[in-house]
């Protein structure tokens, strides 16, 4: 399983004082003057939709993706 996304960005969301980790941002929706953030857990495949009003914090974990041509093991 490739734990690093194509854009190299994973996020953590603290929602109603609960931590959600290993999330990939999917989309942002505005419905009836409310904003919803949809994310996918890359480990379990679960989808989460968070009401922006109850998001306490969003933490980005940037992980650089190695170049495909470069072999980081070989010296």
C-alpha positions as CSV (number, residue, x, y, z in Angstrom):
1,X,0.0,0.0,0.0
2,X,1.4,3.4,-0.9
3,X,1.1,5.6,2.2
4,X,2.2,8.7,0.4
5,X,-0.4,10.5,-1.8
6,X,0.3,11.8,-5.3
7,X,0.3,15.3,-3.8
8,X,2.3,14.2,-0.7
9,X,-0.3,15.6,1.7
10,X,-2.0,13.9,4.5
11,X,-4.1,15.7,7.0
12,X,-5.4,15.1,10.6
13,X,-8.7,16.6,11.7
14,X,-9.7,17.2,15.3
15,X,-13.5,17.1,15.1
16,X,-15.7,17.5,18.2
17,X,-12.5,16.8,20.3
18,X,-11.8,13.5,18.5
19,X,-8.7,13.0,16.3
20,X,-9.0,11.5,12.8
21,X,-5.7,10.6,11.2
22,X,-4.3,9.5,7.8
23,X,-6.9,11.5,5.9
24,X,-6.8,12.5,2.2
25,X,-8.8,15.6,1.4
26,X,-11.5,14.8,-1.1
27,X,-13.8,17.8,-1.5
28,X,-15.4,20.9,0.1
29,X,-19.2,21.4,-0.2
30,X,-21.4,24.4,0.6
31,X,-25.0,23.4,1.2
32,X,-27.6,25.7,2.6
33,X,-25.0,28.1,4.0
34,X,-23.1,25.3,5.7
35,X,-19.6,24.1,4.7
36,X,-18.7,20.4,4.8
37,X,-15.3,18.8,4.3
38,X,-15.1,15.3,3.0
39,X,-12.0,13.2,3.6
40,X,-11.0,9.6,3.1
41,X,-8.9,7.5,5.5
42,X,-6.2,6.0,3.3
43,X,-5.6,3.1,5.7
44,X,-9.2,1.9,6.2
45,X,-10.9,3.4,3.1
46,X,-13.6,5.0,5.3
47,X,-15.1,8.3,4.1
48,X,-15.8,11.1,6.6
49,X,-17.8,14.3,6.1
50,X,-17.1,16.9,8.7
51,X,-19.3,19.9,9.4
52,X,-16.9,22.8,9.3
53,X,-18.6,24.4,12.3
54,X,-17.4,21.6,14.6
55,X,-13.8,21.2,13.3
56,X,-11.4,22.2,16.0
57,X,-8.2,22.0,14.0
58,X,-6.8,20.7,10.7
59,X,-3.2,19.6,10.8
60,X,-1.3,19.0,7.5
61,X,1.5,16.5,7.4
62,X,3.5,17.1,4.3
63,X,5.6,14.0,3.3
64,X,7.8,14.6,0.3
65,X,7.3,11.9,-2.4
66,X,10.6,10.5,-3.7
67,X,11.4,10.9,-7.3
68,X,10.4,7.9,-9.4
69,X,13.8,7.9,-11.2
70,X,15.8,8.1,-7.9
71,X,16.3,4.9,-5.9
72,X,16.7,6.0,-2.3
73,X,18.1,2.6,-1.2
74,X,20.9,2.3,-3.8
75,X,24.1,4.4,-3.2
